[in-house]
Amino acid sequence: MQRVLPIFVIVSFDGSDFEAFLTSTANNARRISKATSHRRSDSSPGKVGCDCIVHHAPIVQPFSSLPPSHLLTSPPSEPITVLTLSNLTDNPGATHKSRRIGRGIGSSKGKTSGRGHKGQKSRAGRGVHPTFEGGQTKFYKRLPKVGRMKNAKFKLELIPLNIGRVQDYVTMGRLKPERGDGVLTMRDFVKAGMFPASSVKSGVKLLGGGREQLKDRLLIEVPWASSSAIEAVEKKGGYVTTVHHNRLAVRAALKPEKFPLKPESMVEEEEGKTANADVEDLYLLPKRASPPPKYMQYYTDYSKRGYLNPKVQLERKKLGLKEIH
């Protein structure tokens, strides 16, 4: 009996490819086992009869027709890790352990700790300022003062107040003069609730907004006033005076009760009664400061109705207004 053995080509497979190869091989073997086997017998003289079973080998592709090995193998799968607080770390190289200094010569930064011997740079405080230029005038001091650097200390924080709003509060009866001469001041505006006292930093500026609503005769003293507001008030027979107020003068004008009371002998009596004296006459208020040179021209200008102008002082005296000290 002669047997024809199948020839198998061993090829490396991974994963699903290997399972498919095993399945196909099993199917071929099952087909071969069911193949018909025939018995050849030859009774002719001179020949010897023989029985043989022929098994057909499965068809396998030759080596030359197989794809490259790197295409048959699947890429290695990366391990899946879940990020938790136990394995939360910085990326490699993200952090660097600093070198400790002053821990002996083995640390390469021992003894003087890398500062060298003596000198200003080895002391505590670590040397000179970055802008130091060896004693000569520093660069930022050689530059001229411009803009905000030069005028910051003269900046005024004024509250805008339209003359139309003043007329509205007078009409409602909320704005009434506290002084005996009938002059409206910043203290009257605060008491009427037009703005809080804490918001008054450098004073109030009277503007001409709503001047067409003005109908009453008003006497007003404010630090600043526009030309349109002055014209509108004087058109109705009133008068506007601009008076300089520094921070201390603003505090004295808004809250005179913060200062000590005057002795009774110093209070100016009107008609023999101290009750007729103004509130500012009952306290020891500081002397009014003169305006700085930057604003001196404003308070001496008659068109601005500055209180230092002689013509303004004469007109105020004719109107019976209180003298500004």
C-alpha positions in Angstrom: 0.0 0.0 0.0 1.3 3.4 -0.9 0.2 6.5 1.0 0.4 10.1 -0.3 1.1 12.3 2.7 -0.2 15.9 2.6 2.4 18.6 2.6 1.7 21.4 5.1 3.3 24.8 5.0 3.8 26.3 8.5 2.9 29.9 8.6 2.8 32.1 11.7 -0.6 33.6 12.4 -2.0 35.7 15.3 -5.4 36.2 16.6 -8.4 35.6 14.3 -6.2 34.7 11.3 -4.9 31.6 13.2 -8.4 30.5 14.1 -9.5 30.8 10.5 -6.5 28.7 9.4 -7.3 25.9 11.8 -11.0 25.9 10.7 -10.1 25.6 7.0 -7.6 22.8 7.8 -10.2 20.8 9.8 -12.7 21.2 6.9 -10.2 19.9 4.4 -9.4 16.9 6.6 -13.0 16.1 7.0 -13.5 16.2 3.2 -10.5 13.9 2.7 -11.8 11.3 5.1 -15.1 11.1 3.2 -13.4 10.9 -0.1 -14.1 7.8 -2.1 -11.5 5.2 -1.8 -11.3 2.7 -4.7 -9.6 -0.6 -4.9 -7.7 -1.3 -8.1 -7.4 -5.0 -9.0 -5.9 -6.2 -12.2 -6.4 -9.9 -13.0 -4.4 -9.8 -16.2 -1.5 -12.1 -16.2 1.9 -10.6 -15.4 0.5 -7.9 -13.1 0.1 -8.0 -9.4 -3.1 -6.7 -7.9 -2.8 -4.0 -5.3 -5.1 -2.0 -3.1 -4.2 1.6 -2.5 -6.0 4.6 -0.8 -5.3 8.0 -2.3 -5.5 11.0 -0.1 -5.5 14.4 -1.7 -3.4 17.0 0.0 -4.9 20.4 0.5 -3.8 23.2 -1.8 -1.5 25.5 0.0 0.0 28.6 -1.5 3.8 28.5 -2.1 6.2 30.7 -0.1 6.6 33.1 -3.0 2.9 34.0 -3.2 2.5 34.6 0.6 2.3 38.2 1.9 5.2 39.6 4.0 5.3 38.4 7.6 4.8 42.0 9.0 1.4 42.1 7.2 0.3 38.7 8.7 1.1 39.7 12.2 -1.1 42.3 14.0 0.6 45.2 15.8 1.2 44.6 19.5 -1.6 46.1 21.6 -0.7 48.7 24.2 -1.7 48.1 27.8 -4.8 50.1 28.9 -4.3 52.0 32.1 -7.0 53.8 34.1 -5.9 57.2 35.5 -6.5 57.3 39.2 -5.1 59.3 42.1 -2.7 56.4 42.9 -0.9 56.6 39.5 -1.3 60.4 38.9 2.3 61.7 38.2 4.0 64.3 36.2 5.4 63.6 32.7 9.0 62.5 32.6 11.2 65.5 32.6 8.5 67.9 33.7 10.0 68.3 37.2 13.6 68.8 38.2 14.9 68.2 41.7 16.7 71.4 42.8 20.3 71.1 44.0 20.7 71.7 47.7 23.4 74.2 48.6 25.7 74.4 51.6 25.7 70.7 52.2 29.4 69.8 51.8 31.8 69.6 49.0 30.2 66.5 47.6 27.1 68.4 46.6 29.2 70.7 44.3 27.6 73.7 46.1 29.1 73.5 49.5 31.0 76.0 51.7 30.3 79.3 49.9 27.2 77.9 48.1 28.3 79.2 44.7 28.6 82.9 45.8 32.4 83.1 46.0 34.4 84.9 48.6 33.3 88.1 50.2 31.9 91.1 48.3 28.5 92.6 48.0 27.1 89.8 45.9 28.0 87.2 48.6 26.0 89.0 51.4 22.4 88.6 52.3 20.1 90.6 50.0 21.9 89.4 46.9 23.7 92.3 45.4 22.8 95.5 43.6 19.5 96.6 42.1 19.0 95.7 38.5 18.7 99.4 37.6 21.9 100.4 39.3 24.4 101.9 36.8 27.5 102.2 38.9 26.6 105.5 40.5 25.5 107.5 37.5 21.9 108.8 37.2 19.6 105.9 36.4 18.0 105.7 33.0 14.4 106.1 34.2 15.4 109.2 36.1 17.0 110.7 33.0 13.7 110.6 31.1 11.4 113.7 31.3 8.2 113.6 33.2 5.3 113.5 30.8 1.5 113.1 31.0 0.3 111.2 34.0 3.7 111.2 35.7 3.7 115.0 35.8 0.0 115.8 36.5 -1.1 112.9 38.7 -1.0 115.0 41.9 -3.2 117.7 40.3 -5.9 115.3 39.1 -9.4 116.3 40.2 -12.2 113.8 40.9 -15.3 116.0 40.4 -18.9 115.0 40.6 -20.9 116.4 37.6 -24.1 118.1 38.6 -26.5 119.5 36.0 -28.4 122.7 36.8 -31.6 121.1 35.7 -31.3 118.5 38.4 -30.8 121.2 41.0 -34.0 122.9 39.9 -35.8 119.5 40.2 -34.8 119.1 43.8 -35.7 122.7 44.6 -39.1 122.2 43.0 -39.7 119.0 45.1 -38.7 120.9 48.2 -35.9 118.6 49.0 -33.1 121.1 48.4 -33.1 124.0 50.8 -30.2 126.3 51.8 -28.8 125.9 55.2 -26.9 129.1 55.4 -28.6 132.3 56.4 -27.7 134.1 53.2 -29.5 131.5 51.1 -26.5 130.1 49.3 -26.5 126.5 48.2 -23.3 124.6 49.0 -22.1 121.0 48.6 -23.4 120.3 52.1 -26.9 121.1 51.0 -26.6 118.8 48.0 -25.5 115.9 50.2 -28.3 116.5 52.7 -30.8 116.5 49.8 -29.6 113.1 48.8 -28.3 114.1 45.4 -25.1 112.2 46.0 -23.4 110.6 49.1 -20.7 112.5 51.0 -18.2 109.6 50.5 -18.3 110.2 46.8 -17.1 113.8 47.0 -13.3 113.7 46.6 -12.3 117.0 45.0 -15.7 118.7 44.8 -18.6 119.3 42.4 -18.7 120.8 39.0 -21.9 122.6 38.0 -22.9 121.9 34.4 -25.5 123.5 32.1 -27.5 120.4 31.4 -31.3 121.0 31.7 -30.8 124.8 31.9 -34.1 125.3 30.0 -35.9 124.0 33.1 -34.4 126.6 35.4 -37.0 129.0 36.7 -35.9 130.0 40.3 -33.3 132.4 41.5 -30.4 130.4 42.8 -27.2 131.3 44.7 -24.6 128.6 44.4 -21.1 128.0 45.7 -19.2 125.1 44.0 -15.5 124.4 43.3 -16.0 124.4 39.5 -18.7 125.6 37.1 -19.2 125.7 33.3 -19.8 128.8 31.4 -23.3 127.6 30.3 -24.3 127.0 33.9 -23.1 130.4 35.1 -25.0 132.1 32.2 -28.2 130.2 32.9 -28.2 131.0 36.6 -27.4 134.7 36.2 -30.1 134.9 33.6 -32.6 134.2 36.3 -31.1 136.7 38.7 -29.0 134.2 40.6 -25.2 134.1 41.1 -22.5 131.4 41.0 -19.2 131.5 42.8 -16.4 129.1 42.3 -14.4 128.4 45.5 -11.3 126.3 45.8 -11.6 123.3 48.1 -8.7 121.0 48.9 -9.3 117.6 50.7 -9.4 119.2 54.1 -11.7 122.0 53.0 -14.1 119.4 51.4 -14.2 117.6 54.7 -14.9 120.8 56.7 -17.6 121.8 54.2 -19.5 118.5 54.3 -19.0 117.5 57.9 -18.1 120.5 60.1 -19.3 118.6 63.2 -16.2 116.5 63.0 -14.2 119.5 64.2 -14.2 120.9 67.8 -16.8 123.5 68.8 -15.9 127.1 69.3 -16.1 128.7 72.7 -19.2 130.8 73.1 -17.1 133.9 73.3 -15.8 133.3 69.8 -19.2 132.7 68.2 -20.4 135.6 66.0 -23.8 136.6 67.4 -26.5 137.8 65.0 -29.3 139.8 66.5 -27.9 138.8 69.9 -28.7 135.0 69.4 -26.2 132.3 68.7 -29.0 130.2 67.1 -29.0 132.4 64.0 -25.3 131.6 63.3 -24.5 129.2 60.5 -23.3 125.7 61.3 -19.8 126.5 60.0 -19.6 129.4 62.4 -20.0 127.1 65.4 -16.9 125.0 64.9 -13.2 125.6 64.8 -12.7 124.9 61.1 -9.2 125.0 59.5 -8.2 128.1 57.5 -9.0 127.8 53.8 -5.9 127.0 51.7 -5.0 129.0 48.7 -5.3 127.3 45.3 -2.1 125.9 43.8 -0.4 127.8 41.0 -2.0 125.5 38.4 -5.5 126.6 39.4 -4.8 130.2 40.5 -5.6 131.6 37.1 -9.0 129.9 37.2 -10.1 131.3 40.6 -8.9 134.8 39.7 -10.8 134.8 36.4 -14.0 136.8 36.4 -15.6 134.7 33.5 -15.2 131.7 35.8 -16.6 133.7 38.7 -13.5 132.9 40.8 -13.8 134.0 44.4 -10.4 135.7 44.3 -11.4 138.1 41.6 -12.0 141.6 43.0 -15.1 142.2 40.9 -16.6 139.0 42.1 -16.0 140.0 45.7 -17.7 143.3 45.1 -20.7 141.7 43.5 -21.1 139.3 46.3 -21.0 142.1 48.8 -23.8 143.9 47.0 -25.9 140.8 47.1 -25.3 140.5 50.8 -23.5 137.2 50.6 -21.2 136.0 53.3 -17.5 136.8 52.8 -15.3 133.8 51.9 -12.2 133.6 54.2 
